[in-house]
Amino acid sequence: QVQLVESGGGLVQAGGSLRVSCAASGRTFSTYAVGWFRQAPGKERDFVALISAIGGRTYYADSVKGRFTISRDNAKNTVYLQMNSLKPEDTAVYYCAADEAIRTIVSGTPGSWGQGTQVTVSS
């Protein structure tokens, strides 16, 4: 499995933008699908977005569709989540997850998780 490290979280006002990054170790990163999840205090961890290994197909939760964009740079072993038009309800710890099988990410049981990065959106 790959090791994942998130960065780029912080405090932003509602309507603002933020980009979080997920850096991976391992030479086979390009064969891994990568997803983003988030967990707000007292709530379950929810799926946010996913990008496939081959072809870069993307999938989004309805709550972020049109506002968030997931992308990857395999040369840098990094996946990004660009978050625009942020809302207070986007406040959460954001985690990235990786696995060679998309279905295991969607099911919330990927082989690798990052440690998370806090995103706080003030009203």
KOLTORKOL-92427 format. One record per residue (C-alpha): residue in one letter; x, y, z. Coordinates in steps of 0.1 Angstrom, whole numbers, padded with zeros to 4 digits, always signed. Each point is the difference from the previous one (the first is absolute). Layout:
REM residues N
AXYZ/...
***
This chain:
REM residues 123
Q+0000+0000+0000/V+0009+0036-0003/Q+0006+0025+0028/L-0021+0032-0003/V+0005+0034+0015/E-0026+0028-0003/S+0008+0037+0001/G-0015+0034-0009/G-0029+0001+0025/G-0007+0032+0019/L-0026+0027+0008/V-0019+0017-0027/Q-0031+0022-0002/A-0032-0012-0016/G+0001+0004-0037/G+0038-0003-0001/S+0022-0027-0015/L+0026-0024+0013/R+0021-0028-0015/V+0010-0030+0020/S+0027-0025-0012/C+0006-0036+0005/A+0036-0011-0005/A+0007-0037-0004/S+0032-0021+0003/G+0006-0029-0022/R+0010-0006-0036/T-0033-0015-0010/F-0022+0030+0010/S-0013+0004-0036/T-0018-0034+0004/Y-0020+0012+0030/A-0034+0016+0000/V-0001+0028+0026/G-0030+0013+0019/W-0007+0028+0024/F-0023-0004+0030/R-0009+0024+0028/Q-0012-0003+0035/A-0017+0028+0020/P-0001-0001+0038/G-0026-0025+0012/K-0007-0013-0035/E+0011-0030-0021/R+0027+0002-0026/D-0015+0008-0033/F+0011-0005-0036/V+0009+0033-0018/A+0018-0008-0033/L+0020-0027-0018/I+0023-0001-0030/S+0009-0032-0018/A+0035-0013-0007/I-0004-0004-0038/G-0018+0027-0020/G-0005+0023+0030/R-0037-0006+0002/T-0015+0021+0028/Y-0030-0005+0023/Y-0015+0024+0026/A-0025+0001+0028/D-0030+0020-0009/S+0007+0024+0028/V+0032+0012-0017/K-0007-0005-0037/G+0007+0032-0019/R+0021+0015+0029/F+0028-0025+0005/T+0024-0014-0025/I+0023-0030+0005/S+0031-0004-0021/R+0033-0019+0000/D+0036+0005-0010/N+0016-0034-0002/A+0034+0015-0007/K-0002+0016+0035/N-0019-0029+0016/T-0026+0025+0011/V-0037+0003-0001/Y-0017+0034+0005/L-0035+0010+0011/Q-0008+0035-0011/M-0029+0014+0021/N-0019+0031-0012/S-0031+0018+0013/L+0006-0015+0034/K-0028-0002+0025/P+0001-0003+0038/E-0014-0035-0004/D+0032-0010-0018/T+0019+0003+0033/A+0015-0034+0008/V+0032-0019+0001/Y+0008-0011-0035/Y+0017-0033-0006/C+0014-0015-0032/A-0002-0037-0006/A+0017-0022-0027/D-0005-0035-0013/E+0004-0018-0033/A-0037-0009+0000/I-0025+0028-0003/R-0027-0020+0018/T+0020-0003+0032/I+0004+0038+0001/V-0038+0005-0006/S-0008-0025+0027/G+0022+0019+0024/T+0025-0028+0005/P+0031+0010-0020/G+0034-0014+0006/S+0015+0034+0009/W-0012+0030+0019/G+0017+0033+0007/Q+0000+0017+0034/G-0024+0027-0010/T+0001+0038-0004/Q-0024+0024+0017/V-0021+0023-0022/T-0020+0027+0018/V-0024+0023-0018/S-0012+0030+0020/S-0034+0016-0007/
***
